[in-house]
Amino acid sequence: MKRLGIISLFVILFMAFIAVWNISYQSGMEEAYIPVENTNPISLIPSETGVFTRSKYALDYVNMPVDEQHQRVLKNYYKNRAFHGAPPSIPHPVEDERNMGDNSCLKCHQNGGFVNKYDAYAPVTPHPEMINCRQCHVPEHTKQLFKETNFYKADPPEVGVNNALQGSPPVIPHQIQMHENCLACHAGPSAPKEIRVSHPERVNCRQCHASNNKETEDIGIFKRTNNNEQ
């Protein structure tokens, strides 16, 4: 009877272990999210899951040699946008002007790669799930404005000056919405050399880089008040 009791105890403990492990495993498979509350006036940070979308290419980016002859630069990166944060225009001809809602654009822009026709690397889209590309991206038909305006094109954020402290990770100077996929723009051969990350294998970018796309003003030198002084 004693031996039977010990065996039964081990069976019960083993079944309890399997049940707890299964619950833990299923919980780990759930997507990370931040609940949206309509009463919150603060703009919430989108889901963290987009950061890891291209993580499977991280080691390839580490071992990939830099193509000095065909690498992009920030000047051309921002030149293709009406303003900082705007969707880039399409700099090449579009065969079907009414082509919307399929994967035509993703054939080149989902994983990038070198395009002999344009002698350049195709930029990787940070939001491949949004296949209605022409809803935001328009072809660049002309180099000149069809009508003069007084629209002021704000300067994009400078590189290397948005660190909280010397040597600290730079903050994210742009909005996160539709740009959750960090490696799409900051790694690989199509990434502009000025913002190409040196450590793409650390795929959890938001662990060190905080979002800050608001303009700040100098408030002077901060001095702590000594409460012990009379």
Secondary structure, 3 states (H helix, E strand, C coil): CHHHHHHHHHHHHHHHHHHHHHHHHHHHHCCCCCCCCCCCCCCCCCCHHHHHCCHHHHHHHHHCCCCCCCCCCHHHHHHCCCCCCCCCCECCCCCCCCCCCCCCCHHHHCCCCEECCCCEECCCCCCCCCCCHHHCCCECCCCCCCCCCCCCCCCCCCCCCCECCCCCCECECCCCCCCCCHHHHHCCCCCCHHHCCCCCCCCCHHHCCCECCCCCCCCCCCCCCCCCCC
